[in-house]
Amino acid sequence: MAAYNAAATIREAVASILWQSLSDWELIIAEDGSTDGTLGVIAGLSDNRIRVLSDGTNRGKPVRMNQIIDQAQAPYLAIMDADDFSYPTRLERQVSHLEANPHVDLLASGMATFDEGGHAGRWRRLRTEHADIVRHPWLGFHFNSPTWVGKTAWFQHHRYSEGLRVAEDEDLLLRASATSVLEALPELLMAYRIDQWTWSKARSMRRDHAKALARAAMRQRDLRPLAGVAVHGAKLLREGLAVATGREEVLLRKRALSLSGRETERLRTLYARLQREASQ
């Protein structure tokens, strides 16, 4: 877990790891020079399975993820953002699948969205079979990166590019997918916090996506990734119009599917429980 200015949310994120049905884990938190008291919140977490890395500087998520990869000792590495939460059986379900399918290098899962008030949102689109995930990598993988669990050796071989501030996950897949096996479980095992969509955020994300695609085109000597650059340019224009006209919610809805009433209630119940446990 890389953490930057996550004082308001990291206690809940950690609580969702503490409640996992699989209890044999180590949580490595790489604190990235936060200015909002995140390190103090982390210091108040009392569980000997939690290890904190901190040097007081802000170096970006890719640097912190590579530090975590270097420190990881378990055979599998699970990604966890400091403002999301894992469902109670997440680690058990994903590790069981990897154990039963040793040819799989990296496993994702279904992911619901929620807002600052804990209101359930939607179901992020996801591809589950390897052939579908990697069919047109330059147009996107649809492979929920906050839900990843993979072989630690795979992450050690395919490290994050430290020159990117966002889109580091997409860049990693562009470099690794041709020689890796990717799969996803369709069930919801993670809740992803949606915050306010801004023009600055959209521009940074699309810029780094385009940079990753340009690198892929040069590395592979293949012009097809450049089609993805054009796609991201078109998406940036659409996002700019959405922000300018106050239609961000419409934009976000187009990227996801509706949750069922049952899954909506499940998320609400889990989040209420999580808040109680995080406050103790």
N, C-alpha and C positions, 0 to 999 in steps of 0.2 A: 504494500500500500504506500504509494507516494502521496504526501500530504503537503499542501500549500494553502495557507489561510483557510483552514477547515475547522476552526474552533467551534463553529455552530453545528457541525454535522458529524464530526469524526467519532464522537462518543456513540452515536447510533450505529455508525458503520461498524465499529469494533464490537458493539453488543451483538450485532448480527453474526459475527464470527464466533463469539462466545457461546451462542445458542446452537451451534451446529451439532447435528446428530453424530457426525464423525468428529471425535474429540482429539485425535492424534494429529496435531498441527502445530506449526510455529508461525506467528504473525510478525513479519518484519515491516516496520513502519519507517520509511525514509522521509524525514521532515526537511522541507526545502526552504528554510530561512523565512518562515512565516512572520508576519508583523501583527497578527491578531490574537496572539496567545495560544496558538495551536500546540506548541511544545509544552506549555503548562498543563493543558488538558490531557495530553498524552502522558505526562508525568504522573497524573492522578490515576492512571489505569493500573490496577493491581492484578496481574496474572503472569506467572512465570513463563508462559508460552509466548509472551509479547516481547519483542526486541526492537529497540529504537536506534536508528542511525541519524545523527544530526551534526552538522559542522557550522551551522549559523549562516550559511550563504544560500542565495537563491540561484540555482543552476538549471532548473527546468526538469520536467517530468522524465524525459528520456534518460538523462544522467542518473536520476534517482532510481529508475527502473533497472538500469544496468548495475548499479550498486547492490540492489536487492538480489538480482540474478547471481552476482558474485558471492553473496553471503548465503544463499539458499543451500540447505543441506538435504532436504527431502527429495524424493525422486520426481515429485510433481510440484508445479508452481501454479498457484491460482491468482489471477488478477483481481484486485479489489480497490475501487476508488473510494476516496474518503468522504464522499457525499451520497453514496448509494447504500443499499442494503441487500444482503443475501438471504434467500429463503432458508429455513432451518435444515433442509435436506440437500442443499446445493452441493456441498463438498462430497457427501456420501454418494450422491447420484453420479456426479461427474467422474470421481475417482474410480467408482465401480465400473463405469463404462470403459475407462482407459485401461483398467486392469483386465477386463474381459476382451479388449480389442487392442492388443499391443502394437498393431500396425499404425494406429492413430497417433499423430504427433500433437495435435492441438484440438481441443474440444470447446465449443461454445454452447449456449443454451438460449431458450426463450427469455425475453426480458420485457417486463412491464414498465410503464413510466408513471411517475407521480410528481406532484408539485410541492412547494414549500409548506403548504398546509396539510400535506399527507393525502390529498385527494387523488384517487386513482385516475390514471390517464388512459393510455392505449398500449397496444402490443406491438413492439418494434418488429418490422419485417425481417425474416430470417430464412436463409437457405440451409438445409440440413445435410445434403449429400455432397461428397467431395467434388464430383464432376460438375454439379450445379454451382458450387461456391467459386470454383476457379475457372469457369467457362469463359468469362470475359473480364479478367481482372482489372483492366483499365477502365471499366465502367462501374466498378465497385464490387465488393465481395458479399455485402449483406450478411456479415458474420460478427455479430455483437461483441466488440472487443472488451467491454467491461465484464463479460461473463467468461472469459477465457480461462481454461485450466489445461496445462500441457506438460509435457516432459521437461524437467529442468534442463536436461542435456540439450534439448531442442532450443530453449531460450539462450543457453550458453553459446550455442553455435550461431544462432540468428539474433544478434543483439539489436538494441534500438539505436537508431541514428541520432546522435546527440546534437546535430545541427538544426533539428526541427523543434518547434515549440508546440505544434499541434499536428495531427495527422500522422503521428509516429507509428501508430498501429497499422494504418494502411500501407505505409512505407515498408514496414516489416513484412507484411504479407506479399507485397509486390516482389520483394527480394527472395522470399522463402517458399512461396506456394508451389513453384515448379518442381521442387524436390521434397515436398512435405505432403502428409495426408491430413486433411482437415475434415472434421465432422461437427455436427451440432445436434443436441437434444432439443426437440421442439417444445418441451414443457417449460413453463415459467419457473425459473430458479433465481431470478435477480430482479430487483426493482431499481430503476435508473431515475435519478432526480433531474427534472427538467427545470432549468432556470430561464431567465429572460433572454430572448434572442435579440442580439444587437448587430448592427452593421459591422462594427469592429470585429466581433466574434466571427461573423460569416466571412469577412474578408480574410482574416488570419487563417481560418480553416481551409478555405478554397485555395489560398496562396500556397500553403504547405502541401495540399493534395496535388496541386499542379507541379510543384517542385519535385515531389516523389515520383510522379508520372514521367516527368522529363528525365529524371535520373534513370528510371527503368528503360526508357527508350534508348538512351545512350548506352546503358549497360548491356542491353539485349540486342542492340543494333536493329531495332524493330520500330517502325513508325506508328504501329497501332496504339501504343500507350498515349500518343499525342492526341488521339481522338478523345481520350478522357479529359485532357486539358480543355478542349473545346466544350465538353459537357459541363465541367466545373465552372467555366466562364458563364455559360447560360444559366446555371443554377445560381451563381452569385448575382446575376442581374435580377432573377426572379426573387431572390431573398432580399435584395435591396429594395425592390418595389413593395414587398410584403412589409418590411420594417417601416418604409416611408408612409404607407397607407394604414398602418396599425393592424395588419392582417397576419401577424406572426402565428396566431393560433390556427388559422386555416392552413398555413404552410406546414406546421407540425403535424396536423391531422392527416395530411396527404402522405406522410412518411410512415404511418403506422396503421394497424388494424384495431377495431373496437374490441375492448375486453368484454367477456361475457359477464352477466350479473354475478355469477358465482365467483369468477376470478376477481372482479371488482371488490366484492365483499371480503374475499380472502386477503387481498392486499391491505384493505382498511384495517382488518383485524390484526394482521401481522404488524402493521405500522403502529397501531395503538399499543400493542404489547411491547414493541421495541422501545417506544418512548418511555414506558413505565420502567423497563429494565435499565435503560440508559440513565435514568434519573436517580437510580438507587446508589 
